[in-house]
Each structure stands twice: as structure tokens, then as C-alpha cells.
């Protein structure tokens, strides 16, 4: 994994030097060490069945997508609403693996023919019409259950231990373990701290939700 991250980091460093639209949040993938949530995903999925199907919600610039392909998964569909980002993902995967990824330039959820084995939603918070925690939790559950319950749902959320004023992350999107357990009462749930304020800009927790 260390050698692969070195290749990914080099790709992103070159991108940062040549692309004027390189976003600030992507700088984390130019650091010597990968983000903790990226390493946590690797640890959770590396020893699982690689024939499983994966839906990735909000693929961004394809750095988690690249990790999934590196681990050996091939039945992957990554959803990304932002059309320009889809080109970045395609170029990155083709450069690293010499094939084109399966990208859906669309907003999730979409109706699928089959239930995905793994649903993955990290480093992204969607606020559409939600105005309170109940509505936000319903959105999360609707994502989860849109095509039937996956065997595993990996979701990274803003932790409610984060108390700073932040217009991007209003209080109702800040969740705790009890919120997740009440939303998925019949599931096995484990949690992993991925960011801690003030060492990071916000505090985040990744939940692994399994049936």
C-alpha cells in the first residue's frame, strides 16, 4: 500500500503543479502520509472478497476509487455529480492502471438492477433540502436502502464533538454513535476516528455498518 500511495501522491503533486483548479482539500493526497480515512478503508476492505460489487458515492478526484482498484476490486461504479471531476477520475485511473473506470456522472441514489455488496460514502457531506437532523438522517438511510441494504456501508460523518461555527457543516449534520445506532438498530456497527479538531479542520468519524 505504501508504494501505491507513493505513485498516487506523485500523480497528485504533478496535478497540483499543472492544474490551476486544483482544490485545497486535495492537498491531503500530496502529503507524505495518506489521510487516515483512506488508510482505514484499506484496512477494512483489503481482506474482503474482491468480487463484491461497490457503489462509491461522491468520488471526487478518484483517490478512494484508485485505492479500490489497487486492492483488486473491479465491480465498481463511482457516482460523481460534478462533470469536470469525472474527467479527472478517468484520467487518474487510466494513468495508474491503464483502463477506464466505471463512472456515473449522476447524483446518487439511482435505481440499480442489483443491491451493491458495499456502499461507500466518505469525505463528502450532502445537504440538499435538509433543514434538521431528522431530515439529514433520513437522507443517509435513503442512500443506504435505495437499492436494498448492502452487506457493508462505510460512511464518514462530521462528528458532533466538533463545536465550532461552520456554515458548510451546520449542527444538524454533526452526528454521534447513538444517532447511527438508532438509524441502523439491527446492524453491527464499528467506528473509527478519521479527523480530530483542532489538529484537522473538523472532527470526523467513519462508521462501518454491516448486516
C-alpha positions, 0 to 999 in steps of 0.5 A, spaced: 500 500 500 505 504 501 508 504 494 501 505 491 500 511 495 507 513 493 505 513 485 498 516 487 501 522 491 506 523 485 500 523 480 497 528 485 503 533 486 504 533 478 496 535 478 497 540 483 503 543 479 499 543 472 492 544 474 490 551 476 483 548 479 486 544 483 482 544 490 485 545 497 482 539 500 486 535 495 492 537 498 491 531 503 493 526 497 500 530 496 502 529 503 507 524 505 502 520 509 495 518 506 489 521 510 487 516 515 480 515 512 483 512 506 488 508 510 482 505 514 478 503 508 484 499 506 484 496 512 477 494 512 476 492 505 483 489 503 481 482 506 474 482 503 472 478 497 474 482 491 468 480 487 463 484 491 460 489 487 461 497 490 457 503 489 462 509 491 458 515 492 461 522 491 468 520 488 471 526 487 478 526 484 478 518 484 483 517 490 478 512 494 476 509 487 484 508 485 485 505 492 479 500 490 482 498 484 489 497 487 486 492 492 483 488 486 476 490 486 473 491 479 465 491 480 465 498 481 461 504 479 463 511 482 457 516 482 460 523 481 455 529 480 460 534 478 462 533 470 469 536 470 471 531 476 469 525 472 474 527 467 479 527 472 477 520 475 478 517 468 484 520 467 487 518 474 485 511 473 487 510 466 494 513 468 495 508 474 492 502 471 491 503 464 483 502 463 477 506 464 473 506 470 466 505 471 463 512 472 456 515 473 456 522 472 449 522 476 447 524 483 446 518 487 441 514 489 439 511 482 435 505 481 440 499 480 438 492 477 442 489 483 443 491 491 451 493 491 455 488 496 458 495 499 456 502 499 461 507 500 460 514 502 466 518 505 469 525 505 463 528 502 457 531 506 450 532 502 445 537 504 440 538 499 433 540 502 435 538 509 433 543 514 434 538 521 437 532 523 431 528 522 431 530 515 439 529 514 438 522 517 433 520 513 437 522 507 443 517 509 438 511 510 435 513 503 442 512 500 443 506 504 436 502 502 435 505 495 437 499 492 436 494 498 441 494 504 448 492 502 452 487 506 457 493 508 456 501 508 462 505 510 460 512 511 464 518 514 460 523 518 462 530 521 462 528 528 458 532 533 464 533 538 466 538 533 463 545 536 465 550 532 461 555 527 461 552 520 456 554 515 458 548 510 457 543 516 451 546 520 449 542 527 444 538 524 449 534 520 454 533 526 452 526 528 454 521 534 454 513 535 447 513 538 444 517 532 447 511 527 445 506 532 438 508 532 438 509 524 441 502 523 438 498 530 439 491 527 446 492 524 453 491 527 456 497 527 464 499 528 467 506 528 473 509 527 476 516 528 478 519 521 479 527 523 480 530 530 479 538 531 483 542 532 489 538 529 484 537 522 479 542 520 473 538 523 472 532 527 470 526 523 468 519 524 467 513 519 462 508 521 462 501 518 455 498 518 454 491 516 448 486 516 
